[in-house]
Amino acid sequence: MPENKTTQGSKSYVGLRELVYAKLLKDDAEGAVYSQIKELAPAKTASVTPSSTNTPEYADDGILDVISSNGATTLSISTSGIKDEVKADLLGAKYDKGGTEYHKDRISPFVAVGFKSLKADGTFGYVWLLKGKFSNPNREHNTKEDTATPQNSTLEGTFIDRKYDGLMMHTLDTDTADEEVVKEYFNKVYKSKTEAPETP
């Protein structure tokens, strides 16, 4: 943890790195269990968009209260390229020896996604989105021109609350968090009860 802590408020986020995921294997009153944490892809952008509403309640010719409701959160990530086996893992497809089968009845698994975002003062913001599913990504292929144009891969997922504890997301500021918490943060998904063994 940095010795000189920020005293003038939060700093801007200026970077993104170490995008990871883990499949959610169990989520009930007893706990949340995930598979081994794996690298997702080299990250370019990550946009987290919560859905929430504030609805005024009227009574006696005035506003009596404001009713708040939190819905699903959308995660849109752009990468320099996702390996086919990782994409198959995220979308419930079947990958084997370089080929991927996208069956009409496949079901995308629930996953957690984590990443680190560098701040202007050199510290980081850490993020875990705890339970979501990704939809089929768009594919775009362009012909090669005189100037090479990188063609990004984009995934969009919808994240909801865990049944276990009602949590959808957790963030951590490395500038103010305990050093041990920072060190262990990505060793397992936040507040998972146990880590499932890696499937042979």
ZIHU-V898972 format. One record per residue. N is the residue number from 1. OMEGA is omega in radians with two decimals (none if undefined). Layout:
n={N/N}
omega={OMEGA/OMEGA}
//
This chain:
n={1/2/3/4/5/6/7/8/9/10/11/12/13/14/15/16/17/18/19/20/21/22/23/24/25/26/27/28/29/30/31/32/33/34/35/36/37/38/39/40/41/42/43/44/45/46/47/48/49/50/51/52/53/54/55/56/57/58/59/60/61/62/63/64/65/66/67/68/69/70/71/72/73/74/75/76/77/78/79/80/81/82/83/84/85/86/87/88/89/90/91/92/93/94/95/96/97/98/99/100/101/102/103/104/105/106/107/108/109/110/111/112/113/114/115/116/117/118/119/120/121/122/123/124/125/126/127/128/129/130/131/132/133/134/135/136/137/138/139/140/141/142/143/144/145/146/147/148/149/150/151/152/153/154/155/156/157/158/159/160/161/162/163/164/165/166/167/168/169/170/171/172/173/174/175/176/177/178/179/180/181/182/183/184/185/186/187/188/189/190/191/192/193/194/195/196/197/198/199/200}
omega={-3.12/-3.11/-3.12/-3.09/3.12/3.11/-3.07/3.08/-3.08/3.09/-3.13/3.03/-3.04/-3.08/-3.14/-3.12/3.00/3.10/-3.07/3.10/3.04/3.14/3.11/-3.07/-3.12/3.11/3.12/-3.07/-3.10/3.13/3.09/-3.11/-3.11/3.01/3.10/3.09/-3.10/3.04/3.13/-3.14/3.00/-2.98/3.01/3.10/3.02/-3.13/3.14/-3.06/3.11/3.04/3.14/3.13/3.00/-3.05/3.11/3.03/-3.06/3.04/3.12/3.08/3.11/3.10/-3.12/-3.04/3.01/-3.09/-3.13/3.11/3.11/-3.13/-3.13/3.09/3.13/3.04/3.07/-3.11/3.08/-3.09/3.10/3.13/-3.14/3.10/-3.11/-3.12/3.07/3.12/3.11/3.13/-3.10/-3.01/3.12/3.11/-3.11/3.14/3.11/3.02/3.05/3.13/-3.13/3.09/3.09/-3.09/-3.11/-3.10/-3.12/-3.14/3.10/3.13/2.96/-3.14/2.91/3.12/3.12/3.08/3.10/3.11/-3.13/3.09/-3.04/-3.12/3.10/3.05/-3.07/2.85/3.10/-3.10/2.88/2.89/-2.75/-3.09/-3.13/3.10/3.09/3.06/-3.12/3.13/3.00/3.09/3.12/3.14/-3.13/3.10/-3.13/3.13/-3.11/3.09/-3.10/3.11/3.12/3.13/-3.02/2.98/-3.09/3.07/3.08/-3.12/3.09/-3.05/-3.10/-3.14/2.99/3.05/-3.05/-3.02/3.12/-3.11/3.06/-3.07/3.01/3.10/-3.11/3.07/-3.07/3.13/-3.06/-3.12/3.07/-3.08/-3.12/3.11/3.11/-3.09/-3.05/-2.91/-3.10/3.03/3.03/3.09/-3.04/3.09/2.97/-3.04/3.11/3.04/3.11/3.09/3.14/3.12/-3.12/none}
//
